[in-house]
Amino acid sequence: DLLDYLASRPTAPVHSLEEMLKRGLYDDSMERQFITRNRPDRRDSDDYRRWLALNYAVAAPQRVRRLVLLSPGGLLPMVRQFTLRGMIMVWFPTRLTVNSFFRWLGFTDRAYANLLDLAYLGLKHFRMPIETARVMPAVVSDEALRSIGVPTLLLIGEQEVISDPARALGRAHRLIPDFEGELVPGCRHDMCS
């Protein structure tokens, strides 16, 4: 899929998200790819994929028919706590740091024990290619959001922790032309709790 392509080792250095996305735009086999597929075998986060999907709609509007985003990053700056907790988890991947990070995000039910184990094992035994790690999620500009020319649905958990959910929804509503969005009561970041 597109994410596999983007996560593979490029033949030349990658210096920006736009460059990373454009490298994938001219491959005819990628006409109908889905960025935000659930893949427990992947180390990169669903949030990163949602942020990529948002940026892909800006960089390659001719390749996107509609956009559905569930609590994506990139609408507002992430809270410092997300960055600090995430860095500790990545640099020191122990069951304690992984469980702590995911509990903070909202994975508090015992039903997520297997997911947390997979996340821990992935962080402990696999590393993201440095070329991919260089492209860090950033806030999408007002101009870029205004340029999204496809129907866009945004759902954000009312108890989102990575940024202020009401402000993020308001910004998207104000800037994305063909937009629908809602705050989902009782949900946190990954829309599962």
Secondary structure by P-SEA (a helix, b strand, c coil): caaaaaacccccccccaaaaaaaacccccccccccccccccccccaaaaaaaaaaaaaaccccccbbbbccccccccccaaaaaaaaaaaacccaaaaaaaaaaaccccccaaaaaaaaaaaaacccccccccccccccccaaaaaacccbbbbbbbcccccccaaaaaaaaaaccccbbbbbbccccccccc
